[in-house]
Amino acid sequence: MNEGVSLHRFDHVAEIVLDRPEALNALSTAMARRLTAVCAEVAEDPQVRAVVLSAAGDKAFCVGADLKERAGMTDTELLGQREIFRAAFGAVLGLPQPVVAAVHGFALGGGCEFALSCDLIVADESAVFGLPEVSVGLVPGGGGTQLAVRRLGPGRAADLVLTGRRLGIDEAVGYGLVDRKVPAGNVREEAFTVAALMAKNSPVAVRAAKRAMRNGADAAMTAALDIEDAAWRTVAFSADRREGIAAFNEKRTPRWPGH
């Protein structure tokens, strides 16, 4: 049983699939636990250099929390589920490899937050984004209030979060929510193309660059440049850097040691 999340590997790219299409990939407690475990496995795999987060079915990337499951919960059970959900969203956000979201159909609530947790969002023409939590008496709880501000800026984030409205693909592109728009049906192929380009590069350098961008985003410029310098020092004396220089001079494809 994949419990709503499946994992596939293709060379140095791992694909994590939200795999509960019969429920529009709504996030259940079991699915959240499984996602946390899968992300931990991927994070520790030295052969994985890039990740694609995709979804099964034709209609949705993910429509957020499974409200049918929640309907029968006590307050204590809801609080218990909250910690499980936080771990799942944190696991996606915390992956050390670059992560490309491949979004089609509805990406609402937690589905939108999963996309926002990725480094790059590729979406096709069928994609619809939204953070509708305020319409059911909640606030986004998978990082949406914070990730939206950082990606979109405070005004556009407020428009998305406080109205609860949905954005079609063109408005999502204009808002900066989507990085690459592709024709319907092509999103997984494009996401893999991007991930494969990332995976060709030094895994040590790519991880360090991601870490520097993430950690420096909220720092003052002086501190952020120190974070960048620390990343540079990490890779400058690595086996990957030595191999990269040698491959360049010998006009061949690098064979990355990965350490």
C-alpha positions as CSV (number, residue, x, y, z in Angstrom):
1,M,0.0,0.0,0.0
2,N,1.4,3.4,-1.0
3,E,-1.1,5.2,1.4
4,G,-1.6,8.0,-1.1
5,V,2.1,8.7,-1.9
6,S,4.3,6.8,-4.3
7,L,8.0,7.2,-5.1
8,H,9.8,6.5,-8.3
9,R,13.5,7.0,-9.3
10,F,14.8,7.8,-12.8
11,D,18.6,8.1,-12.9
12,H,19.4,10.9,-10.5
13,V,15.8,12.3,-10.3
14,A,13.2,11.1,-7.8
15,E,9.5,11.6,-8.4
16,I,7.3,11.9,-5.4
17,V,3.7,11.4,-6.5
18,L,0.6,12.5,-4.6
19,D,-1.3,9.3,-5.4
20,R,-4.9,9.5,-4.2
21,P,-6.7,10.5,-7.4
22,E,-10.1,9.1,-6.3
23,A,-10.1,11.8,-3.6
24,L,-8.4,14.5,-5.8
25,N,-5.3,13.8,-3.8
26,A,-6.8,15.3,-0.7
27,L,-4.3,15.0,2.2
28,S,-5.3,12.4,4.8
29,T,-3.5,11.6,8.0
30,A,-2.1,8.4,6.5
31,M,-1.0,10.2,3.4
32,A,0.8,12.9,5.4
33,R,2.7,10.2,7.4
34,R,3.7,8.5,4.2
35,L,4.8,11.7,2.6
36,T,7.0,12.5,5.6
37,A,8.6,9.1,5.4
38,V,9.2,9.3,1.6
39,C,10.8,12.7,1.9
40,A,13.1,11.4,4.6
41,E,14.1,8.5,2.4
42,V,14.8,10.9,-0.6
43,A,16.7,13.4,1.5
44,E,19.1,10.7,2.7
45,D,19.7,9.2,-0.8
46,P,23.0,10.4,-2.2
47,Q,22.0,9.2,-5.7
48,V,19.0,11.7,-5.8
49,R,20.1,15.1,-7.1
50,A,16.7,16.6,-8.0
51,V,13.1,15.9,-7.1
52,V,9.8,16.2,-9.0
53,L,6.6,16.6,-6.9
54,S,3.7,15.5,-9.1
55,A,0.2,14.1,-8.7
56,A,-1.9,11.2,-10.1
57,G,-5.2,11.6,-11.9
58,D,-6.5,14.1,-14.4
59,K,-8.3,16.6,-12.2
60,A,-6.1,17.8,-9.4
61,F,-2.6,18.2,-8.0
62,C,-4.1,18.3,-4.5
63,V,-7.2,19.9,-3.1
64,G,-5.9,20.3,0.4
65,A,-6.9,18.5,3.6
66,D,-9.4,15.7,3.5
67,L,-12.3,17.5,5.1
68,K,-14.4,14.3,5.1
69,E,-11.9,12.7,7.4
70,R,-11.8,15.8,9.6
71,A,-15.6,16.0,9.9
72,G,-15.6,13.1,12.4
73,M,-12.6,14.3,14.5
74,T,-12.7,15.6,18.0
75,D,-10.7,18.7,18.9
76,T,-8.0,16.4,20.4
77,E,-7.8,14.4,17.2
78,L,-7.6,17.5,15.1
79,L,-4.6,18.8,17.2
80,G,-2.9,15.4,16.8
81,Q,-3.4,15.5,13.0
82,R,-2.0,19.1,13.0
83,E,1.4,17.9,14.1
84,I,1.4,15.1,11.5
85,F,0.5,17.6,8.8
86,R,3.2,20.1,9.9
87,A,5.7,17.3,9.6
88,A,4.6,16.5,6.1
89,F,4.8,20.1,4.8
90,G,8.1,20.6,6.6
91,A,9.5,17.5,5.0
92,V,8.8,18.8,1.5
93,L,10.1,22.3,2.3
94,G,13.2,20.8,4.0
95,L,14.3,18.6,1.1
96,P,18.0,19.4,0.5
97,Q,17.7,18.7,-3.2
98,P,16.0,21.1,-5.6
99,V,12.3,20.3,-5.9
100,V,10.2,21.1,-9.0
101,A,6.4,21.0,-8.6
102,A,4.5,19.7,-11.6
103,V,1.0,21.1,-11.2
104,H,-2.1,20.3,-13.1
105,G,-5.7,20.9,-12.2
106,F,-6.7,22.1,-8.8
107,A,-3.9,23.1,-6.4
108,L,-6.0,24.4,-3.5
109,G,-5.2,24.9,0.2
110,G,-2.5,22.4,1.1
111,G,-2.0,21.6,-2.6
112,C,-1.1,25.2,-3.2
113,E,1.2,25.1,-0.2
114,F,2.9,22.0,-1.4
115,A,3.7,23.8,-4.6
116,L,4.9,26.9,-2.7
117,S,7.2,24.7,-0.8
118,C,9.0,23.7,-3.9
119,D,11.9,25.6,-5.5
120,L,10.3,25.9,-8.9
121,I,6.7,25.6,-10.0
122,V,5.8,24.3,-13.5
123,A,2.1,24.3,-14.2
124,D,-0.1,23.5,-17.2
125,E,-3.0,25.4,-18.6
126,S,-5.5,23.4,-16.5
127,A,-4.0,24.6,-13.2
128,V,-6.0,26.5,-10.7
129,F,-4.4,27.8,-7.5
130,G,-6.0,29.0,-4.3
131,L,-5.7,29.3,-0.5
132,P,-9.4,29.2,0.5
133,E,-8.9,28.4,4.2
134,V,-10.5,31.6,5.4
135,S,-13.7,30.6,3.7
136,V,-14.1,27.6,6.0
137,G,-12.9,29.3,9.2
138,L,-9.3,28.4,9.1
139,V,-6.0,30.0,8.0
140,P,-3.4,28.3,5.8
141,G,-1.5,26.0,8.0
142,G,1.1,24.4,5.6
143,G,3.2,27.4,5.4
144,G,0.9,29.3,3.0
145,T,0.8,32.7,4.9
146,Q,4.6,32.8,5.0
147,L,5.5,31.2,1.7
148,A,3.1,33.3,-0.3
149,V,4.5,36.5,1.2
150,R,8.0,35.5,0.3
151,R,7.1,34.4,-3.3
152,L,4.5,37.0,-4.2
153,G,5.1,40.0,-1.9
154,P,2.7,41.2,0.8
155,G,0.1,42.7,-1.4
156,R,-0.5,39.8,-3.7
157,A,-0.2,37.4,-0.8
158,A,-2.9,39.3,1.0
159,D,-5.1,39.2,-2.1
160,L,-4.6,35.4,-2.3
161,V,-5.0,34.5,1.4
162,L,-7.5,37.0,2.7
163,T,-10.0,36.7,-0.2
164,G,-9.7,33.0,-0.6
165,R,-10.2,33.4,-4.3
166,R,-8.8,31.2,-7.1
167,L,-6.2,32.0,-9.7
168,G,-6.3,30.6,-13.2
169,I,-3.0,29.8,-14.9
170,D,-2.5,33.2,-16.6
171,E,-3.1,35.2,-13.4
172,A,-0.9,32.8,-11.5
173,V,1.9,33.4,-14.0
174,G,1.4,37.1,-13.8
175,Y,1.5,37.0,-10.0
176,G,4.8,35.1,-10.0
177,L,3.2,32.1,-8.5
178,V,4.0,29.9,-11.5
179,D,7.5,29.9,-13.0
180,R,6.8,28.0,-16.2
181,K,3.5,27.6,-18.0
182,V,3.1,24.6,-20.4
183,P,0.2,23.2,-22.6
184,A,-2.2,20.9,-20.8
185,G,-0.8,17.4,-20.5
186,N,2.9,18.5,-20.7
187,V,3.6,19.5,-17.2
188,R,5.3,16.3,-16.0
189,E,7.5,16.2,-19.0
190,E,8.6,19.8,-18.5
191,A,9.2,19.3,-14.8
192,F,11.5,16.3,-15.6
193,T,13.3,18.4,-18.2
194,V,14.1,21.0,-15.6
195,A,14.9,18.5,-12.9
196,A,17.3,16.7,-15.2
197,L,19.1,19.9,-16.0
198,M,19.6,20.4,-12.2
199,A,20.7,16.8,-11.8
200,K,23.5,17.3,-14.3
201,N,25.3,19.8,-12.1
202,S,27.4,19.2,-9.0
203,P,25.1,17.8,-6.2
204,V,27.3,19.5,-3.6
205,A,27.1,22.8,-5.3
206,V,23.4,22.6,-6.0
207,R,22.5,21.7,-2.5
208,A,24.8,24.5,-1.1
209,A,23.3,27.0,-3.5
210,K,19.7,26.1,-2.5
211,R,20.7,26.3,1.2
212,A,22.2,29.7,0.7
213,M,19.2,31.1,-1.1
214,R,16.7,29.7,1.4
215,N,18.7,30.8,4.5
216,G,19.6,34.2,3.1
217,A,16.2,35.2,1.9
218,D,15.1,36.7,5.2
219,A,18.5,38.0,6.3
220,A,19.9,41.5,6.0
221,M,22.2,41.8,3.0
222,T,25.5,41.7,5.0
223,A,24.3,38.5,6.8
224,A,23.0,37.1,3.6
225,L,26.4,37.6,1.8
226,D,28.0,35.8,4.8
227,I,25.7,32.9,4.2
228,E,26.7,32.9,0.6
229,D,30.3,33.0,1.5
230,A,29.9,30.0,3.8
231,A,28.3,28.1,0.9
232,W,31.2,29.0,-1.4
233,R,33.7,27.8,1.2
234,T,31.8,24.5,1.5
235,V,32.1,23.7,-2.2
236,A,35.4,25.4,-3.1
237,F,37.4,22.7,-1.4
238,S,35.1,19.8,-2.3
239,A,35.8,16.8,-4.5
240,D,33.0,18.0,-6.8
241,R,34.8,21.3,-7.4
242,R,38.1,19.5,-8.2
243,E,36.3,17.2,-10.6
244,G,34.4,20.1,-12.2
245,I,37.6,22.0,-13.0
246,A,39.3,18.8,-14.3
247,A,36.3,18.0,-16.5
248,F,36.2,21.5,-17.9
249,N,39.9,21.5,-18.8
250,E,39.7,18.0,-20.3
251,K,36.5,18.9,-22.2
252,R,34.5,16.0,-20.8
253,T,31.3,15.4,-18.8
254,P,32.0,15.6,-15.1
255,R,31.7,12.4,-13.0
256,W,30.6,14.0,-9.7
257,P,31.9,12.4,-6.5
258,G,29.0,14.1,-4.7
259,H,31.0,15.0,-1.6
